[in-house]
Amino acid sequence: MRPGGWGEDQPFAAGADDGGAAPPSEFYVQATRGSKPDRLAHEEALDLFESWLRFPVVETSVSLVRQALATASRWRISYWDAAIVEAARIGRCRTVLTEDLQPGMNFAGVTVRNPFG
């Protein structure tokens, strides 16, 4: 099962704060940050990153950036949140799990769900 009780047949995307399909560089920086008392070692963070590659990955492209900029402007959300929404759309995900956006918000076919609420 995936987070929030979603089964293998459900589309899946995750926001930056829940560690799922978050941008790898943001995950790495936050997980290994020296000021964190429970920080991960480089090898642990790398192992987690590698394990997530079993899921489809949407890479950043010029097209994704353009779509994210338009989405950020249209919905008045941050570029980073818009990039996650647009990566989900490109990856044919209908649901994004995040606590950074309003639960139930529908971004033209991509719906937000709070994994903790």
C-alpha positions as a Python dict, from the first residue, in 0.01 Angstrom:
ca = {
    (1, 'M'): (0, 0, 0),
    (2, 'R'): (106, 355, -64),
    (3, 'P'): (70, 641, 184),
    (4, 'G'): (-283, 733, 289),
    (5, 'G'): (-425, 390, 207),
    (6, 'W'): (-389, 430, -169),
    (7, 'G'): (-341, 100, -350),
    (8, 'E'): (-97, 12, -625),
    (9, 'D'): (-356, 88, -893),
    (10, 'Q'): (-390, 450, -781),
    (11, 'P'): (-187, 736, -928),
    (12, 'F'): (59, 877, -680),
    (13, 'A'): (256, 1196, -636),
    (14, 'A'): (392, 1354, -323),
    (15, 'G'): (472, 1700, -204),
    (16, 'A'): (809, 1812, -85),
    (17, 'D'): (728, 1775, 285),
    (18, 'D'): (623, 1412, 281),
    (19, 'G'): (934, 1270, 118),
    (20, 'G'): (765, 1072, -160),
    (21, 'A'): (842, 1191, -507),
    (22, 'A'): (990, 1513, -376),
    (23, 'P'): (1266, 1680, -573),
    (24, 'P'): (1573, 1472, -489),
    (25, 'S'): (1798, 1767, -416),
    (26, 'E'): (1551, 1915, -164),
    (27, 'F'): (1511, 1577, 6),
    (28, 'Y'): (1887, 1529, 27),
    (29, 'V'): (1956, 1878, 164),
    (30, 'Q'): (1685, 1854, 430),
    (31, 'A'): (1756, 1491, 528),
    (32, 'T'): (2131, 1539, 571),
    (33, 'R'): (2132, 1895, 709),
    (34, 'G'): (2397, 1925, 979),
    (35, 'S'): (2171, 2117, 1218),
    (36, 'K'): (1924, 1826, 1238),
    (37, 'P'): (1985, 1602, 1540),
    (38, 'D'): (1831, 1305, 1354),
    (39, 'R'): (1995, 1374, 1017),
    (40, 'L'): (2065, 1091, 777),
    (41, 'A'): (2412, 989, 670),
    (42, 'H'): (2489, 1039, 300),
    (43, 'E'): (2464, 663, 239),
    (44, 'E'): (2121, 641, 407),
    (45, 'A'): (1984, 931, 204),
    (46, 'L'): (2125, 781, -115),
    (47, 'D'): (1968, 442, -38),
    (48, 'L'): (1627, 604, 13),
    (49, 'F'): (1660, 802, -309),
    (50, 'E'): (1756, 488, -503),
    (51, 'S'): (1459, 297, -357),
    (52, 'W'): (1218, 563, -487),
    (53, 'L'): (1338, 510, -844),
    (54, 'R'): (1103, 211, -870),
    (55, 'F'): (830, 474, -918),
    (56, 'P'): (797, 669, -1243),
    (57, 'V'): (1006, 987, -1240),
    (58, 'V'): (916, 1310, -1418),
    (59, 'E'): (1232, 1506, -1486),
    (60, 'T'): (1246, 1883, -1498),
    (61, 'S'): (1225, 2014, -1852),
    (62, 'V'): (1171, 2350, -2019),
    (63, 'S'): (812, 2246, -2082),
    (64, 'L'): (752, 2158, -1717),
    (65, 'V'): (900, 2491, -1603),
    (66, 'R'): (677, 2684, -1846),
    (67, 'Q'): (369, 2494, -1731),
    (68, 'A'): (462, 2547, -1365),
    (69, 'L'): (511, 2920, -1418),
    (70, 'A'): (167, 2944, -1580),
    (71, 'T'): (9, 2737, -1300),
    (72, 'A'): (178, 2949, -1031),
    (73, 'S'): (40, 3264, -1191),
    (74, 'R'): (-308, 3125, -1256),
    (75, 'W'): (-360, 2978, -909),
    (76, 'R'): (-136, 3219, -715),
    (77, 'I'): (75, 2946, -559),
    (78, 'S'): (452, 2920, -530),
    (79, 'Y'): (653, 2808, -830),
    (80, 'W'): (773, 2504, -632),
    (81, 'D'): (419, 2390, -551),
    (82, 'A'): (316, 2452, -912),
    (83, 'A'): (612, 2245, -1035),
    (84, 'I'): (493, 1951, -823),
    (85, 'V'): (138, 1990, -958),
    (86, 'E'): (262, 2002, -1316),
    (87, 'A'): (501, 1709, -1268),
    (88, 'A'): (202, 1512, -1139),
    (89, 'R'): (0, 1612, -1445),
    (90, 'I'): (280, 1513, -1684),
    (91, 'G'): (313, 1182, -1497),
    (92, 'R'): (-65, 1129, -1528),
    (93, 'C'): (-121, 1148, -1153),
    (94, 'R'): (-462, 1269, -1045),
    (95, 'T'): (-374, 1318, -679),
    (96, 'V'): (-90, 1502, -505),
    (97, 'L'): (-25, 1426, -139),
    (98, 'T'): (99, 1737, 38),
    (99, 'E'): (31, 1949, 342),
    (100, 'D'): (156, 2260, 160),
    (101, 'L'): (-161, 2319, -45),
    (102, 'Q'): (-528, 2336, 49),
    (103, 'P'): (-680, 1985, 71),
    (104, 'G'): (-945, 1925, -194),
    (105, 'M'): (-807, 2196, -423),
    (106, 'N'): (-835, 2085, -785),
    (107, 'F'): (-579, 2223, -1027),
    (108, 'A'): (-753, 2145, -1356),
    (109, 'G'): (-760, 1769, -1293),
    (110, 'V'): (-489, 1732, -1028),
    (111, 'T'): (-641, 1719, -679),
    (112, 'V'): (-461, 1787, -350),
    (113, 'R'): (-497, 1550, -57),
    (114, 'N'): (-337, 1599, 285),
    (115, 'P'): (-172, 1269, 383),
    (116, 'F'): (-200, 1361, 750),
    (117, 'G'): (-555, 1493, 761),
}
